[in-house]
Amino acid sequence: MTAQLPPGLEAYKRTPEFTETSVPAGLRADHTTKEGTWGLIEVEQGSLIYRVTDPRRAASERVLTPDSEPGVVEPTIRHHVEPLGAVRFRVTFLRKPTET
């Protein structure tokens, strides 16, 4: 089952565009986001494998393309990505707005 973004989140940061040659090693290796930080992986061209490897979730793998739903990254859940040939993608980070 694919994670769903909860309502009320706001985007606060967006990565530069990554390609198959510029994907940081940290995104290719298992990593997590901070508590309360969600991610949305949006592929603009090509294909990207998004794998959830966290023991708190069933292992899953999705191929993300421009025509697919974005990959949803849950807070603190271990995951990584792997390009499938030429690809262009970005990650948008979201969180609940802070109260002022």
QUIUR-V614767 format. One record per residue. N is the residue number from 1. RES is the residue in three letters. PHI is phi as a letter, one per 30 degrees, with the letter a starting at -180 (NA if undefined). PSI is psi as a letter, one per 20 degrees, with the letter a starting at -180 (999 if undefined). OMEGA is omega in whole degrees, 0 to 359 (999 if undefined). Layout:
<<N	RES	PHI	PSI	OMEGA> <N	RES	PHI	PSI	OMEGA>>
//
This chain:
<<1	MET	NA	p	181> <2	THR	d	p	177> <3	ALA	d	q	178> <4	GLN	c	q	176> <5	LEU	d	p	175> <6	PRO	d	q	179> <7	PRO	d	q	173> <8	GLY	i	j	179> <9	LEU	d	q	176> <10	GLU	b	p	176> <11	ALA	d	p	178> <12	TYR	b	i	181> <13	LYS	a	q	177> <14	ARG	b	p	180> <15	THR	d	r	168> <16	PRO	d	r	176> <17	GLU	d	p	175> <18	PHE	c	q	173> <19	THR	b	r	180> <20	GLU	e	h	180> <21	THR	c	i	183> <22	SER	c	j	179> <23	VAL	d	p	179> <24	PRO	d	q	179> <25	ALA	e	h	180> <26	GLY	d	h	178> <27	LEU	d	h	178> <28	ARG	d	h	179> <29	ALA	c	q	177> <30	ASP	e	p	178> <31	HIS	a	r	180> <32	THR	b	r	169> <33	THR	c	r	180> <34	LYS	d	r	173> <35	GLU	e	p	179> <36	GLY	i	i	181> <37	THR	c	o	177> <38	TRP	c	q	176> <39	GLY	b	q	176> <40	LEU	b	o	182> <41	ILE	c	o	183> <42	GLU	c	o	180> <43	VAL	d	p	180> <44	GLU	c	h	179> <45	GLN	a	q	177> <46	GLY	i	b	185> <47	SER	b	q	182> <48	LEU	b	p	174> <49	ILE	d	p	176> <50	TYR	c	o	182> <51	ARG	c	p	172> <52	VAL	c	p	186> <53	THR	b	j	183> <54	ASP	d	p	180> <55	PRO	d	i	178> <56	ARG	d	i	179> <57	ARG	b	q	172> <58	ALA	d	p	178> <59	ALA	e	p	180> <60	SER	b	q	180> <61	GLU	b	p	177> <62	ARG	b	q	171> <63	VAL	c	o	179> <64	LEU	c	p	178> <65	THR	b	r	176> <66	PRO	d	h	182> <67	ASP	c	i	182> <68	SER	c	r	172> <69	GLU	d	q	177> <70	PRO	d	q	174> <71	GLY	d	p	180> <72	VAL	c	p	180> <73	VAL	c	o	179> <74	GLU	d	q	177> <75	PRO	e	p	175> <76	THR	i	j	181> <77	ILE	c	p	184> <78	ARG	d	p	183> <79	HIS	a	r	172> <80	HIS	a	r	178> <81	VAL	b	q	178> <82	GLU	b	o	178> <83	PRO	d	q	173> <84	LEU	c	n	184> <85	GLY	i	b	182> <86	ALA	d	p	182> <87	VAL	a	q	170> <88	ARG	b	p	180> <89	PHE	a	r	177> <90	ARG	b	r	174> <91	VAL	b	p	175> <92	THR	c	p	179> <93	PHE	c	p	184> <94	LEU	b	q	176> <95	ARG	a	r	176> <96	LYS	d	q	180> <97	PRO	d	q	177> <98	THR	d	q	180> <99	GLU	d	p	180> <100	THR	c	999	999>>
//
